[in-house]
Amino acid sequence: MLLPFPCPDPSDSPSIPWDDLLQREPWAAPMAACPQDPEHHAEGDVWTHTRMVCDALVRLPAWQALPADDREVVFAACLLHDIAKPITTRIEDGRIRQPGHSPKGAIMVRELLWREGVAPAVRERVAGLVRAHQIPFFLIEEQDPLRRAAAISQSVRCDHLALVTRADALGRICKDPQRLLDNIDLFTEFCAEQGCLERPFAFPSDHSRFTYFRTPGRDPRYLAHDDTRCEVVLMSGLPGSGKDTWIARNLDLPVVSLDAIREAHDLDPTGPQHAVVQAAREQAREHLRRGQSFVWNATSLTRDLRNRVVELAAAYNARVRIIFLDTAYRRVLRQNRERDAVVPLPAIQRMLRQWEPPDLTEAHRVDWIVQTGP
């Protein structure tokens, strides 16, 4: 098994142990207690919906025809797709809303599977499907559907995503289920036409991809002129993931280190960081003005934090390479304890609630460094 959840085998059609899951998994009970808006989910609570979604999925011939590992990933995504609804539920104008439950669900799934020791590639496939599970409902209605499809295809297989969303549509009671299913069909046809249903959308070059996702209205098939002068290596990883050690062993470049700046000025890593970031950015500008490649060494755990550095690099015509250290749970804890400046566990927990690994829409190159072990 790739994942710590039971996945039915279509060859013998065993039942899903729902009562066992509800009693065993700490995320299941809040789902069972979470209401949904009756216009879109007249079946009731989130757990009831989840059961209906998974039951619908295992009846789909397209799911049954998948290789076993793919079946397990898609099933887990269906099982966990609404895991964040309990923490996002709001009552607005008498209606039940759960805004942002897809991206927040992806972060919850990521942490859950990371702690369980699930292989990073598998973990990210599940988290990616959870994050994107609503997109096929509405892609065809977007102003620029190709940009969205090209973006999600860099980290999610769109044919697997369509299966998750189809099961989501079938596993509910709502006013117009056929419209949802029609939109999923249109999503599938569109992705197939654009060559990104079973594989990532193909760009002429990594620089073309980089400039496309940073320039509205650009033709994704245009071969962009590469005028980059140097490279910014942007580190990303939790405290204790081993960024300093990896840099020392693999790179011979100047390093802009937020930890070093804090240490030089005796600043608390849990306090305000504006002065630290400003000092780091000025060091970065000095390198960029000279066309000097360098390393930006910080946790950089969210897309927003990375994008601030990427924007600075792009303004000086620098290539961007992201090094993401995906380090096992127990190893992170051990290495953090062994650091000179230990990051408090509550601070790490806060970081985990925002953790977004990088993808190829952000940089010219993304290197995923998996570090296992105790």
URCOR-V565377 format. One record per residue. SS is DSSP state (@ for helix, = for strand, . for the rest). PHI is phi in whole degrees, -180 to 180 (* if undefined). NEAR is the number of other ideal C-beta (glycine too) atoms within 10 Angstrom. Layout:
ss=SS phi=PHI near=NEAR
ss=SS phi=PHI near=NEAR
//
This chain:
ss=. phi=* near=10
ss=. phi=-83 near=20
ss=. phi=-130 near=21
ss=. phi=-84 near=12
ss=. phi=-128 near=19
ss=. phi=-69 near=17
ss=. phi=-122 near=20
ss=. phi=-62 near=19
ss=. phi=-102 near=12
ss=. phi=-64 near=16
ss=. phi=-73 near=7
ss=. phi=-125 near=6
ss=. phi=49 near=10
ss=. phi=-72 near=12
ss=. phi=-78 near=9
ss=. phi=-86 near=17
ss=. phi=-77 near=12
ss=@ phi=-63 near=15
ss=@ phi=-63 near=8
ss=@ phi=-65 near=11
ss=@ phi=-62 near=18
ss=@ phi=-64 near=14
ss=@ phi=-81 near=10
ss=@ phi=-93 near=10
ss=. phi=-94 near=16
ss=@ phi=-65 near=7
ss=@ phi=-86 near=15
ss=@ phi=-79 near=19
ss=@ phi=-60 near=13
ss=@ phi=-60 near=16
ss=@ phi=-67 near=22
ss=@ phi=-67 near=15
ss=. phi=-94 near=11
ss=. phi=-100 near=21
ss=. phi=-77 near=15
ss=. phi=-134 near=21
ss=. phi=-67 near=15
ss=. phi=-65 near=13
ss=. phi=-65 near=10
ss=. phi=-104 near=16
ss=. phi=-143 near=22
ss=. phi=-70 near=12
ss=. phi=-71 near=17
ss=. phi=120 near=16
ss=. phi=-73 near=17
ss=@ phi=-66 near=26
ss=@ phi=-67 near=21
ss=@ phi=-60 near=17
ss=@ phi=-60 near=23
ss=@ phi=-59 near=24
ss=@ phi=-61 near=20
ss=@ phi=-64 near=19
ss=@ phi=-64 near=26
ss=@ phi=-66 near=22
ss=@ phi=-64 near=17
ss=@ phi=-68 near=18
ss=@ phi=-59 near=25
ss=@ phi=-70 near=20
ss=. phi=-90 near=13
ss=. phi=-77 near=16
ss=@ phi=-58 near=7
ss=@ phi=-65 near=13
ss=@ phi=-70 near=22
ss=@ phi=-61 near=15
ss=. phi=-83 near=10
ss=. phi=-70 near=18
ss=. phi=-59 near=8
ss=@ phi=-56 near=12
ss=@ phi=-65 near=14
ss=@ phi=-68 near=17
ss=@ phi=-58 near=22
ss=@ phi=-66 near=21
ss=@ phi=-64 near=25
ss=@ phi=-66 near=26
ss=@ phi=-64 near=26
ss=@ phi=-62 near=27
ss=@ phi=-63 near=32
ss=@ phi=-66 near=28
ss=@ phi=-61 near=26
ss=@ phi=-109 near=26
ss=. phi=-63 near=31
ss=. phi=-113 near=25
ss=. phi=-61 near=24
ss=. phi=-93 near=26
ss=@ phi=-61 near=25
ss=@ phi=-60 near=20
ss=@ phi=-88 near=14
ss=@ phi=-111 near=17
ss=. phi=-68 near=18
ss== phi=-134 near=9
ss== phi=-107 near=10
ss== phi=-127 near=8
ss=. phi=54 near=5
ss=. phi=78 near=6
ss== phi=-110 near=11
ss== phi=-86 near=17
ss== phi=-122 near=14
ss=. phi=-135 near=22
ss=. phi=-67 near=10
ss=. phi=75 near=11
ss=@ phi=-71 near=23
ss=@ phi=-72 near=20
ss=@ phi=-64 near=15
ss=@ phi=-68 near=20
ss=@ phi=-64 near=24
ss=@ phi=-61 near=26
ss=@ phi=-67 near=20
ss=@ phi=-63 near=20
ss=@ phi=-64 near=27
ss=@ phi=-58 near=23
ss=@ phi=-65 near=17
ss=@ phi=-57 near=19
ss=@ phi=-74 near=24
ss=@ phi=-63 near=21
ss=@ phi=-65 near=12
ss=. phi=-80 near=12
ss=. phi=78 near=12
ss=. phi=-68 near=21
ss=. phi=-54 near=14
ss=@ phi=-54 near=20
ss=@ phi=-62 near=12
ss=@ phi=-69 near=16
ss=@ phi=-54 near=24
ss=@ phi=-72 near=23
ss=@ phi=-64 near=24
ss=@ phi=-67 near=29
ss=@ phi=-61 near=29
ss=@ phi=-64 near=24
ss=@ phi=-66 near=28
ss=@ phi=-63 near=29
ss=@ phi=-61 near=25
ss=@ phi=-99 near=25
ss=. phi=-65 near=25
ss=. phi=-91 near=14
ss=@ phi=-60 near=21
ss=@ phi=-62 near=28
ss=@ phi=-64 near=17
ss=@ phi=-129 near=13
ss=@ phi=-55 near=23
ss=@ phi=-67 near=16
ss=@ phi=-93 near=9
ss=. phi=-75 near=12
ss=. phi=-67 near=6
ss=. phi=-132 near=10
ss=@ phi=-64 near=18
ss=@ phi=-65 near=18
ss=@ phi=-60 near=18
ss=@ phi=-67 near=16
ss=@ phi=-64 near=23
ss=@ phi=-62 near=23
ss=@ phi=-68 near=20
ss=@ phi=-69 near=25
ss=@ phi=-68 near=24
ss=. phi=-71 near=18
ss=. phi=-133 near=20
ss=. phi=-135 near=25
ss=. phi=-78 near=22
ss=@ phi=-68 near=26
ss=@ phi=-69 near=18
ss=@ phi=-69 near=22
ss=@ phi=-61 near=26
ss=@ phi=-61 near=19
ss=@ phi=-65 near=26
ss=@ phi=-61 near=28
ss=@ phi=-70 near=28
ss=@ phi=-63 near=24
ss=@ phi=-63 near=26
ss=@ phi=-61 near=25
ss=@ phi=-70 near=21
ss=@ phi=-73 near=18
ss=. phi=-93 near=21
ss=. phi=-152 near=20
ss=. phi=-117 near=14
ss=. phi=-146 near=15
ss=. phi=-70 near=8
ss=. phi=-135 near=9
ss=@ phi=-64 near=12
ss=@ phi=-66 near=8
ss=@ phi=-63 near=12
ss=@ phi=-63 near=20
ss=@ phi=-67 near=15
ss=@ phi=-63 near=13
ss=@ phi=-66 near=18
ss=@ phi=-66 near=23
ss=@ phi=-60 near=14
ss=@ phi=-66 near=15
ss=@ phi=-60 near=25
ss=@ phi=-63 near=20
ss=@ phi=-64 near=12
ss=@ phi=-63 near=18
ss=@ phi=-64 near=26
ss=@ phi=-63 near=13
ss=@ phi=-62 near=11
ss=. phi=-90 near=17
ss=. phi=73 near=13
ss=. phi=-129 near=23
ss=. phi=-79 near=21
ss=. phi=-112 near=12
ss=. phi=-152 near=11
ss=. phi=-65 near=19
ss=. phi=-58 near=23
ss=. phi=-92 near=14
ss=. phi=-100 near=21
ss=. phi=-62 near=14
ss=. phi=-161 near=14
ss=@ phi=-68 near=18
ss=@ phi=-71 near=17
ss=@ phi=-62 near=20
ss=@ phi=-63 near=23
ss=@ phi=-60 near=24
ss=@ phi=-71 near=19
ss=@ phi=-62 near=24
ss=. phi=-77 near=19
ss=. phi=-114 near=14
ss=. phi=-132 near=11
ss=. phi=-59 near=8
ss=. phi=81 near=7
ss=. phi=-78 near=14
ss=. phi=-78 near=12
ss=. phi=-67 near=17
ss=. phi=-96 near=11
ss=. phi=-80 near=14
ss=. phi=-81 near=11
ss=. phi=-73 near=18
ss=. phi=-70 near=10
ss=. phi=-92 near=14
ss=. phi=-110 near=7
ss=. phi=-69 near=18
ss=. phi=-110 near=13
ss== phi=-159 near=17
ss== phi=-131 near=18
ss== phi=-102 near=28
ss== phi=-96 near=23
ss== phi=-102 near=24
ss== phi=-80 near=27
ss== phi=-146 near=28
ss=. phi=167 near=24
ss=. phi=-64 near=23
ss=. phi=-57 near=20
ss=. phi=87 near=20
ss=. phi=-79 near=24
ss=. phi=100 near=17
ss=@ phi=-64 near=26
ss=@ phi=-60 near=15
ss=@ phi=-64 near=12
ss=@ phi=-65 near=18
ss=@ phi=-61 near=18
ss=@ phi=-61 near=10
ss=@ phi=-86 near=8
ss=@ phi=-123 near=12
ss=. phi=-130 near=16
ss=. phi=-121 near=7
ss=. phi=-139 near=16
ss== phi=-60 near=14
ss== phi=-122 near=17
ss== phi=-96 near=24
ss== phi=-116 near=20
ss=@ phi=-67 near=19
ss=@ phi=-63 near=19
ss=@ phi=-65 near=16
ss=@ phi=-65 near=19
ss=@ phi=-61 near=19
ss=@ phi=-64 near=13
ss=@ phi=-64 near=11
ss=@ phi=-108 near=10
ss=. phi=53 near=6
ss=. phi=-104 near=16
ss=. phi=-77 near=9
ss=. phi=-66 near=17
ss=. phi=-96 near=11
ss=. phi=-92 near=9
ss=. phi=-58 near=9
ss=. phi=-115 near=16
ss=@ phi=-60 near=7
ss=@ phi=-65 near=13
ss=@ phi=-65 near=20
ss=@ phi=-65 near=16
ss=@ phi=-62 near=11
ss=@ phi=-64 near=18
ss=@ phi=-65 near=21
ss=@ phi=-65 near=16
ss=@ phi=-68 near=10
ss=@ phi=-61 near=18
ss=@ phi=-62 near=21
ss=@ phi=-61 near=14
ss=@ phi=-60 near=13
ss=@ phi=-66 near=20
ss=@ phi=-67 near=21
ss=@ phi=-61 near=9
ss=. phi=-87 near=12
ss=. phi=69 near=12
ss=. phi=-97 near=15
ss=. phi=-65 near=18
ss== phi=-157 near=22
ss== phi=-111 near=22
ss== phi=-100 near=26
ss== phi=-109 near=24
ss=. phi=-154 near=22
ss=. phi=-67 near=20
ss=. phi=46 near=25
ss=. phi=-86 near=21
ss=. phi=-115 near=17
ss=@ phi=-61 near=15
ss=@ phi=-63 near=10
ss=@ phi=-64 near=17
ss=@ phi=-65 near=23
ss=@ phi=-64 near=14
ss=@ phi=-64 near=12
ss=@ phi=-76 near=22
ss=@ phi=-62 near=24
ss=@ phi=-61 near=11
ss=@ phi=-63 near=17
ss=@ phi=-62 near=24
ss=@ phi=-63 near=17
ss=@ phi=-64 near=10
ss=. phi=-107 near=17
ss=. phi=57 near=13
ss== phi=-106 near=23
ss== phi=-72 near=20
ss== phi=-124 near=25
ss== phi=-121 near=19
ss== phi=-102 near=25
ss== phi=-106 near=24
ss== phi=-105 near=23
ss== phi=-93 near=20
ss== phi=-98 near=21
ss== phi=-106 near=26
ss=. phi=-59 near=18
ss=@ phi=-53 near=14
ss=@ phi=-66 near=13
ss=@ phi=-68 near=16
ss=@ phi=-60 near=22
ss=@ phi=-62 near=16
ss=@ phi=-65 near=14
ss=@ phi=-67 near=17
ss=@ phi=-66 near=20
ss=@ phi=-64 near=11
ss=. phi=-87 near=9
ss=. phi=-70 near=12
ss=. phi=-66 near=6
ss=. phi=-113 near=11
ss=. phi=-70 near=13
ss=. phi=-87 near=19
ss=. phi=-57 near=12
ss=@ phi=-58 near=11
ss=@ phi=-60 near=9
ss=@ phi=-69 near=14
ss=@ phi=-64 near=17
ss=@ phi=-62 near=10
ss=@ phi=-64 near=11
ss=@ phi=-64 near=15
ss=@ phi=-62 near=16
ss=. phi=-73 near=10
ss=. phi=-124 near=13
ss=. phi=-64 near=19
ss=. phi=-129 near=20
ss=. phi=-62 near=21
ss=. phi=-74 near=23
ss=. phi=-137 near=20
ss=. phi=-76 near=20
ss=. phi=-80 near=19
ss=. phi=-99 near=21
ss=. phi=-148 near=24
ss=. phi=-68 near=22
ss== phi=-150 near=14
ss== phi=-128 near=21
ss== phi=-106 near=13
ss== phi=-103 near=16
ss== phi=-101 near=18
ss== phi=-89 near=12
ss== phi=-124 near=17
ss=. phi=-99 near=12
ss=. phi=94 near=8
ss=. phi=-71 near=7
//
